[in-house]
Amino acid sequence: MKVLFWMFIGFDQHATSEHLLSAVIEQLCEAGHSVHILQKNTGGSLQTIPERLAKYDITTDVIPYQAADKGNFIARYLTELKYINACKNYITSDYDAVFIQSTTVAGFAVKAIRQKLPKAIVTFNVQDIFPYNLAITGGLKKNSLVFKILAAEQRYGYKHSDHVITISEDMKDTLVVDGVAADKVEVIYNWSYQDEPYENVNLAPVSHMFKPDYFNVVYAGNIGVMQNVDILIEAAKLMKEDKSVWFHIIGNGVYKEKLEARAKDYRITNISFWSMQPPELAPAIYSAADVNVIPLVKDVYRTALPSKTATCLACQKPIIFAIGQESKFGQKAMNEAGCPVVKADRAEELVEAIKRVQNGERQNIAGEFFLKYCKMTDNSRKYAETIIRG
């Protein structure tokens, strides 16, 4: 089959989803299908065909793209629409199947495909559910006209896709409640950078960040509206007199300065803030932690699951999910991987979970969970099989 792989990032810069997309493209090529990529030119210096894909006969069109300010939702949305309009000139009628990366403008993207390729097999990937994530975090009122218009546009994309792939059972439930046929939605967990759990990771590149005499509590990732890194600051406040624990906040985002200021106001001394580290250091960071914390704003588990989850599991260190005990994914991680799950807005529960992990009260079998559900080869092959399935 001839597959059009429509990305809403560019390989010219590192992104959290690049290893996911590369693995799916690789599986399609290994299965004998030809792949053409539509991607953004974001002004980066990396190759537009990653090295791992260079051996395949992959073609690409790279579309000029000027990113809008992250804090300006309207400008970002309009910029995505401009990207779709530019891409229309490169969508020809000779593709058998189309994969569309998760985007806030799904309806417009799917409509553009259906106009040119009415008989193609269309697969849409949902990494987070827009605009419900925006409503949950307070960025948009759910009963507003704007929300209703944006939600209807996304529903058009779901309805006119043949397959919808999402990344957790909680997200599938949200899509089904929103009107997507349950048999159209497939849950495939995200994966890490390799098939096997990490063993004997070289910690030297991050050794300057961590304190060997302390129990290191780590959050690493984006610091934005959905991540709820606030709960770590509140937990650190409650534990600021504990001389055995040190908190690490690693990453960048719109709320980082606010969190740094709050930590200073609370006079927390057992905390460090670090800038975002290169993606290749993620296994070292998660492996150096004594416990990794994955938080989300209350109820966001219904619309998103942090992309770092699989790599954290692969590093086989304890993980605490501060996402809410109602989460089906959280329940599975708690029951099968030994990961404590606490409420998203209760710092006291997070503190108690940290103490239990520190005291060795929970069995950590994250590596087994990773092998069962998050293997790169298995899950990327599932994507490829879905993309070409009529």
Buried (B, 14 or more C-beta within 10 A) or exposed (E): BBBBBBBBBBBBBEBBBBBBBBBBBBBBBEBEBBBBBBBBBBEBEBEBBBEEBEEBEBEBBBBEBEEBEEEEBEEBBEBBEBBBEBBEEBBEEEBBBBBBBBBBBBBBBBBBBBEBBEEBBBBBBBBBBBBBBBBBBEEBEEEEEEBEEBBEBBBBBBBBBBBBBBBBBBBBBBBBEEEBEEEBBBBBBBBBBBBEBBEEBEBEBBEEBBEEEBBBBBBBBBBBBBBBBBBBBBBBBBBBEBEEBBBBBBBBBEBBEBBBEBBEEBEBEBBBBBEBBEBEBBBBBBBBBBBBBBBBBBBBBBBBBBBBBBBBBBBBBBBBBBBBBBBBBBBBBBEBBBBBBBBBBBBEBBBBBBBBBBEEEBEBBBBBBBBEBBBBBBBBBBBBEBBBEE
